[in-house]
Amino acid sequence: MTLTIDGHAFAFEGCPTLLEVAKANGIFVPSLCEHPGLEPYAACRLCLVEVQGRKGFVPACSTAAEEGLVVRTSSPELLALRRGILELILAEHPHACLICSEKASCDDYKSTIRKTGEVTGCVLCPANGRCQLQQVVGAIGLEVVPFPSHRRPGEVRRDDPFIDRDNSLCILCGRCVRVCQEIRGASVLTFVSRGSGTVIGTALDRRLLDSGCQFCGACIDVCPTGSLTERAVRYESPAETESKVVCPLCGQGCGLLVRSRGGRIRGAAPDPESPVNHGQACVRGRFLVSAAAHHPHRLLKPMIRDNGALREATWDEALEAAAARLAGFGPGEVDVAASADSSCEDLFVLHRFASETLKARSVSGPWTDSASARLKEAGRAFSPNFRLSDIGRAGTILLLGENLPLTQPLVHLEIVRALRKGGAVVSVGPAESPYSPSGAVGFGVPDGKGGLLVSALTASLLESPDPQAARIPGFEDFRASFWDFDLAKALRALGIPKARLFEIARLLSGVKPLAILFGTAFLESGGGRDGLMGLADLALLAGGRLIALDGGANSRGGLAIATAFTDRSPKADGRSGAGAAKAARALYIAGPSTKVRPGEAEFVIFQGSYLDEQAAAADVLLPETTAFEASGTTVNVEGRIQVSGAAIGPSGGARQGWSILSQLAAKIDPPGFVYESAEGIRADLARAVPAFKALGLPGGQSGETFLEEEASGAKAFSGAGPGRASAPKDGHVSSQDPDVYKGLDLAREHKSLKLVRGR
């Protein structure tokens, strides 16, 4: 289809608005209330255009493009109308700098006069230079405001963590209100009062902290002025560089734009071009990047223990001390522990170091407790890769035990999207559902009853099974295994009325597609192996898709690499018997790990970024860069392989993890293996680990590459019968605190996040 704008013909597809077609073809149409991802609002009226054959002017942001339309975006009448609208907007906004004829000559003073509490002009505003109102005024060429200036009443609100609110700079575009409601599902902000007294606020004028705010920062990111700003950077000098980085603070893998100046991070914002988060973030990625990179607890210099006390050392001293001691241990005498916050490059080299240099039995890591690892361990056919958008397109969602706004914030947003489209959500967990009452059914389940709940749902569905499920191999034996299941007894144990259970069963067998989401919270609630087997059977019975929500920035990558190295362990290489069973004498901790106890080893090496309890117990400390200081590859919860850039250089004497390991390997067992760059490691990773094969192909680092999945067996019911509340194979599941990065507890160390978490 084609239309004509300002005498030029343009083709378009789908159902875009006139404003979207104009933008896509480089035609400027001023707008202050429109924003990608938000529904058309048509409040500011600056985007009015002429459409041939229609009376008056129409808002381009809410008018659909149609075949054959003839549109004019500029004319004397339109320019006069836009100037009049803009003059009215500026009458209630500090505008001296906006229309000043000498504004280009005050650049030399901006760095010193910016630090003020009250904004009376652009040079004092934290949004100076990126303010969309500035851009629109410049494009229209406004030079005078004929109306008396009226300042909105009220002081800058600073009573919340992270965010300052200045209503004197607000133009009432409504973007913040709409993003909070439409995308975040929080509905914290709203229009308060009427007429000239209208402001943006909260119900009963409460603090954001007391109004259910998630402190995601989306309101700041969509604000076209400086009305909503990040307090930490409000009085900072403007950043010099902006780098694209994959956020390492949870397993979602959000794209961030990290701003820096003089080698220090000044702030971060979500990347609107990221295929993962599309311009959204959470409180950690939006506000805590600088705190994580420059925390006072950073380990910045190597340290060795002399006479019972740690002292600073040179890199040569530390590496020599570590190599000398490690060389004295035999096969199987050194245990190696890793973190899910490490990059794939670091983990790949660590596995090589453990198996080839140390002859260690294995590398332990938190990925063994991940949801996808446990399901694979249960032996069920399972495709772990998915796209977050699959959840948003689901007609029905069953959520088991996860606090998504905290642990999986992007999955939470997709559920909000599904609800807005009319989907149904069944949320099961100990806490109140964040989705009720907006089209969701939420109820609590006692601790340890996760497997029993799955069995009860299965029994209710078996009373009138789907004909398609009845054709799946093993169905008759599976149904027979539930003949003696006492549903009434199970309901009493769960504390759920029978009518409620059958209502949920009706939802699960209703609108498709059905997505069943679970994570370590389900395992911790008594799901165990029996619960997982039953959950896989429930998915087959209801015709749903099972989606495992793994935590940790790189749990999926760590699991794939560990799986590939399983057959290379000393035991698999024939070093079995007493040597393999011998207790470890030494410990190499590459990133804090819950899998090991440093106090039980003769010699401990800690390679990490922060000084914590495990570092304090080590004999040699080797400072490692954070993810913001080095390029690295991670795999997010979807199975998406992403290569992140570095925002700044290494802090202090920190080095990249793979570089430390390469140097140690060369000292312990010359010539060892030497890597000069992350690119070289990625090439070896793609060759040695089947799951990363696509990483070495053209376009493998585009962000649209996923882990290669193993061929799964044919779908069939297990026939295992009703599950019991049982523990996993090792009796314990350890889930990673989403607020902890490489051992640094951000909720404990950062006072603003501590307030948000209610600690």
Secondary structure, DSSP 4 states (H G I P E B T S, - for coil): -EEEETTEEEE--SS-BHHHHHHHTT-----SS--TTSPP---S-TTEEEETTSSS-EETTTSB--TT-EEE---HHHHHHHHHHHHHHHTTS--TTTT-TTGGG-GGGHHHH---SS--SGGG-TTTTT-HHHHHHHHHT-----SPP-PPPSPPB--SSSEEE-GGG-----HHHHIIIIIS-----EEES-GGG-EEE-GGG--GGGTT-----HHHHH-SSSSEEEHHHHTSPPPSEEEEEE--SSTT--EEEEEEETTEEEEEEE-TT-TTTTT---HHHHHSHHHHHT-TTB--S-EEEETTEEEE--HHHHHHHHHHHHTT--TTSEEEEE-TTS-HHHHHHHHHIIIIIS--S-EE-GGGGSHHHHHHHTT--------HHHHHT-SEEEEES--HHHH-HHHHHHHHHHHHTT-EEEEESSSPPTTTTSSEEEE---TT-HHHHHHHHHHHHHTS--HHHHTSTTHHHHHHTTTT--HHHHHHHHT--HHHHHHHHHHHTSSS-EEEEE-HHHIIIIIHHHHHHHHHHHHHHHTEEEEE---STTHHHHHHHHHHHGGGSTTTTT--THHHHSPPSEEEEES--TT--GGGSSEEEEEESB--HHHHT-SEEEEB--TTSS-EEEE-TT-EEEEEPPSSPPPTT-B-HHHHHHHHHHHHSTT------HHHHHHHHHHH-GGGGGGGSTTTTSS-EEPPPPPP---------S------TTS---PPPTTEETTEEHHHH-HHHHHHHT-
